[in-house]
Amino acid sequence: MVDLHLTLDEQSGLARQIYDQIRRAILTGRLPAGTRLPSSRELAQSLGIARNTVTAALDHLVAEGYLQARAGVGTFVSPDADPAARSAQTSRSSPLTPVPLWRGETPQVPVLDGEPPAYDFRTGLPDDSRFPYPAWRRHVDVVVRRSSRYAVYAGPAGPPALRAAIARHLGVSRGLSVGPDDLLVTDGVQQALSLLAQVLVEPGDVVAVEDPGYPPARRAFEFARATVVPVPVDEQGIVVDRLPVRATAVYVTPAHQFPLGVRMSLARRTALLEWARAAGAAVIEDDYDTDFRYGARPIDPLHVLDDSGRVVYVGSFSKSMLPALRVGYCLAPPALLDALLRARFVADWHGSSLTQLALAGFIDDGHLAAHVRRMRREYEQRRDRIAMLLDEGFRPHLRPIPTVAGLHLAARCEGAGHDTVAAWVAACAKQGVAIGSVGDYALGEVEPGVVIGFGAVPVGRIDEGLRRLRTIIES
Ligand SMILES: Cc1ncc(COP(=O)(O)O)c(C=O)c1O
């Protein structure tokens, strides 16, 4: 039963006011279908009015189908009272509007509910069916049982235990020598980028991004009113010679370019750092999915190669664990880190200590490393299978781009334009096959291509999914 909040502002027309307020609560979804209302006696008592006034209002709502009275049980919001169907009535016009920057329809928030596609080659999704939920539950349980110690507000940087665990993880897996105090825990890479955009960028500042590139990153800078400049990417990564002469920052994905899947060569990394020095720019290095590396000898992250303090390194547990955790981190030089901590405090003070502490325990007990090891073998098989099928069966239409890490790969399209690729993608979707088009990630002129994620597609579904794609391409 709900504790219904009604306010009666005068002593006349009371039944009408009760009727209006309950009806509005139902139509706006505040009282969902099936909710049990307090009895007329309780309502009358709490409002200090006669019971028959309340009964009159409730009877009216029952007669109109908003409520259902079940004899001897109570009064419930009717299952037919669908707020969505009537929301047009209730979303009355209002003089309130957002500032112009937020008035348009961008960015469109993706709708991710519903059944996943049968052949799920979407990017950015890890295989949640293989996640070690029992171990995760145990660590959540440990924290929740001790929650009285952790249930209060905490510092914006995130728990020291988690920062220490991340520092160790980065030392072992990426060769980064960092300590817990160099790190800020964030709600994913996306929040790290959004905070960085706040503390680094003034309106009109130039921020260079890879093209094609990761749209959510670009948006963080656009919505901080930066001038975003697209820079082409080739087989060695971002084309440094095409970077603007001066910029406030450049955002790159050197370990596994999104979406082309190439790895930035050492020569390019060195050139990029030289450019950053000359341009006075910060380099934002997004290393979002290279816990999964397949054989190739690692190349040092920009953060390791840099000796000028210009690189900010961001990472995520969205691929190595689950996107739903919303945990990532940012490794920044002290002056910037201090501003980031204050920006985080302004934004939301800090993230969920419960999740973050459970994660610290999970990493310390070796579950992250074990899960990554297991999944690396699995993902490598998927990558190999897809690369093999593309190599053998899709030439001359598609030319796969070699990829040595992460959860997706791309293939250039020979002799097909972006429109053709978009038509393939749409035809695939009708057949339950979800793939991406490079064009969807582009700002300027880029070569057409397809993007194939393998985080969410089991090995056993790859052949049939790609067979359907081939039939469409060849038709
Ligand atoms: C390039 C890139 N960066 C970062 C992320 C992860 O972001 P988050 O940590 O906000 O989930 C993704 C996910 O797909 C990505 O593709």
The ligand as an SDF file (V2000), in Angstrom:
LIG
                    3D

 16 16  0  0  0  0  0  0  0  0999 V2000
   36.1250    4.0690  -27.4900 C   0  0  0  0  0  0  0  0  0  0  0  0
   35.3920    3.7120  -26.2490 C   0  0  0  0  0  0  0  0  0  0  0  0
   35.7240    4.3000  -25.1050 N   0  0  0  0  0  0  0  0  0  0  0  0
   35.1090    3.9740  -23.9360 C   0  0  0  0  0  0  0  0  0  0  0  0
   34.1100    3.0340  -23.9050 C   0  0  0  0  0  0  0  0  0  0  0  0
   33.5310    2.6280  -22.5810 C   0  0  0  0  0  0  0  0  0  0  0  0
   32.9030    3.6400  -21.9820 O   0  0  0  0  0  0  0  0  0  0  0  0
   32.2940    3.5170  -20.5230 P   0  0  0  0  0  0  0  0  0  0  0  0
   33.4280    3.2270  -19.5850 O   0  0  0  0  0  0  0  0  0  0  0  0
   31.7230    4.8700  -20.3100 O   0  0  0  0  0  0  0  0  0  0  0  0
   31.2970    2.4240  -20.5120 O   0  0  0  0  0  0  0  0  0  0  0  0
   33.6920    2.4290  -25.0770 C   0  0  0  0  0  0  0  0  0  0  0  0
   32.5690    1.4750  -25.0790 C   0  0  0  0  0  0  0  0  0  0  0  0
   32.1080    0.9980  -26.0580 O   0  0  0  0  0  0  0  0  0  0  0  0
   34.3500    2.7660  -26.2770 C   0  0  0  0  0  0  0  0  0  0  0  0
   33.9980    2.1680  -27.4280 O   0  0  0  0  0  0  0  0  0  0  0  0
  1  2  1  0
  2  3  1  0
  2 15  2  0
  3  4  2  0
  4  5  1  0
  5  6  1  0
  5 12  2  0
  6  7  1  0
  7  8  1  0
  8  9  2  0
  8 10  1  0
  8 11  1  0
 12 13  1  0
 12 15  1  0
 13 14  2  0
 15 16  1  0
M  END
$$$$
